[in-house]
Every structure is written in structure tokens, then in C-alpha cells.
Amino acid sequence: MKKRIVLVAGLITLFNSFTVHAQENTSSFDRSQAEEALSDLNVQLKELQLENEELQDQLSEIE
């Protein structure tokens, strides 16, 4: 009976450590995705700013 309790306690501890590890991996994965998305948005913003400048130049030429 005592061995069974120790075994169950060990399995619970093992399960909890896997759960914590999985949560940490999920958090870092989400953070990584967010950083990548932010980087992509910054690139798009720079492209739009350049396009805006070009359009403003064209508009000033027309006027």
C-alpha cells in the first residue's frame, strides 16, 4: 500500500512537471509568434510610409 502511494505521488509530480513545462513552451511560442507578427507589421508600416511619400510627391506635382 505504501509503495502504491509513493508511486501515485511520483506520477502526480511527474505529470505536474510536464504540465508546467508545456505551459512554459506555450508561453514562449506565443511570445515568439507575437514578436514575428510585430516585426511583419513594422515592415508593412515602412512600406506604406514610403508609398504615402511617393503619392504625396505625385500629388504635389499634379497641383
Residue pairs with C-beta under 8 A, 6 or more apart in sequence:
none
